[in-house]
Amino acid sequence: MNPTKLHVIGELMNNSYGRARKAWQARNVAGYQELARIQTNLGASYLTLNIDGTQKLSVTLQEMLAFLPQVIPAIQEVTEVPISFDNPDVAFHRECLKHFNPAKSQGRPILNSISVSRNNLAEMVQVARESDMNVIVMASECLLPDGSPGPAKTVADVLNTTKHFVALLHEQAGLANDHIIIDPGLAPVASDTTGLINLCLDSIRAIRSEPSLAGIHISVGLSNFAIGAPPAMHVPLERAFLCLAMAAGLDFALANPEKNTHPMAPDDRLVQDLSRILEAGRVQPGESAEDAGYRQLDALAELWNTAN
């Protein structure tokens, strides 16, 4: 499958980026407006708004709620690109929607995200129903046999979680398939010792092969992929993965529009190398996932040494 268009959810309005962090610390709405303009001009389909804390920055919920009435109208003054509201707290989403003007948006906003581990899942679904939103579902988490949430470890885990949430969003929020975005989870390739990258790609293929899921969108956090790789290889690796993922059926990506949103050509050497490396990570008879995972890392290290 080769989607004709990748819908980029621009991620620059996130405190993990220096410009956004500086704008947040100064409560400078003009800084957010500039980031919105940049991503709009680069063709982003949606703009993430994530003003939560990071490992290096402490942000309280009350601080976020106090700033939303200023920053959301300011963003909408400079762009009609829809906003993806990214926060695990339902109060954040409710406050966002008080100040988001649908008449100034060229599409539905996104609620990012729901999952089996959300304590406020029912409220999140209610917000989506009331506000005609698209919803991102984190299918990288599943319900374990004892009913507790845990990491998805198989394609069946991802597929069953996807079907569960699609049915729930149909029934409780009235959302059609094309209002639902599934994120199967994307791990850093530099630390993938258990086949998580192959799980992501295989899950995308499985979702695309399921007739009841026709029209569903699939997204990943693209910038996660190259964490831990040599800095010079970050963007090339992300673009190489994007080529493989779009061929599998990916049509959305949370990504940096300034760097990594154009897939490499399938015949590019790095795409071929990455495909070979991931194939090396497939479990063979008589071995563990860790055995295959370390073989994949060895092949990846050889690539990095060659590139240097």
Protein Blocks (a to p, Z undefined) as FASTA:
>chain_A
ZZfbdcdddfklcckbmklmmmmmnopaklmmmmmmmmmmnopabdcddfbdcfklccdf
klmmmmmmmmmmmmmmmocbdcddddfbfklmmmmmmmpcfklpcbdcddddddfklmkl
mmmmmmmmmnopaddddfkbccdfkopacddfbfklmmmmmmmmmmmmmmmnopafklcc
cdebpadfklmcnopmmmmmmmmmmmmmmmklgoiacdddfklmmgoiafklmmmmmmmm
mmmmmmnopabdcddfklmmcccdfklmklmmmmmmmmmmpccehiafklmmmmmmmmmm
mmmmmmZZ
